[in-house]
């Protein structure tokens, strides 16, 4: 039970860090448009990896209880 909340906490903190350090430069950077789009692509990939990790964790956790 403790591990479940620990993983959820880690994933939520990781999503918040990606939001803070990723979307800030995309929205407020004074670089070129191409630089912003590359940063946006990296941020979206980070969100996708976090979502896949979350889905994997839920499926693994659900199967182990059966």
C-alpha positions in Angstrom: 0.0 0.0 0.0 2.9 2.4 0.8 4.5 1.6 -2.5 1.4 2.6 -4.4 1.2 6.0 -2.8 5.0 6.5 -3.3 4.8 5.8 -7.0 1.8 8.1 -7.4 3.6 10.8 -5.5 6.7 10.4 -7.7 4.7 10.5 -10.9 2.7 13.6 -9.8 5.9 15.4 -8.7 7.6 14.5 -12.1 4.6 15.9 -14.0 4.7 19.1 -12.0 8.4 19.5 -12.6 7.9 18.9 -16.4 5.2 21.5 -16.3 7.2 24.1 -14.4 10.5 23.7 -16.2 9.1 22.7 -19.6 6.2 24.9 -20.3 7.8 28.0 -18.8 10.5 28.2 -21.5 7.9 27.4 -24.2 5.6 30.2 -23.2 8.0 32.8 -21.9 11.2 32.2 -23.8 12.6 35.0 -26.0 14.2 32.6 -28.4 13.2 31.8 -32.0 10.0 30.1 -33.0 12.0 26.9 -33.9 13.6 26.9 -30.5 10.2 27.1 -28.8 8.8 24.3 -31.0 11.8 22.0 -30.2 11.3 22.6 -26.5 7.6 22.0 -26.9 8.3 18.7 -28.6 10.6 17.6 -25.8 8.0 18.6 -23.2 5.2 16.6 -25.0 7.5 13.6 -25.2 8.2 13.9 -21.4 4.5 14.0 -20.8 3.9 11.0 -23.0 6.6 9.0 -21.2 5.1 9.9 -17.8 1.7 8.8 -19.1 3.0 5.5 -20.4 4.8 4.9 -17.0 1.5 5.6 -15.2 -0.5 3.3 -17.5 2.2 0.6 -17.1 2.1 1.0 -13.3 -1.7 0.7 -13.1 -1.8 -2.4 -15.4 0.9 -4.1 -13.4 -0.7 -3.2 -10.1 -4.1 -4.4 -11.3 -2.8 -7.7 -12.6 -0.9 -8.5 -9.4 -4.1 -8.3 -7.3 -5.9 -11.0 -9.4 
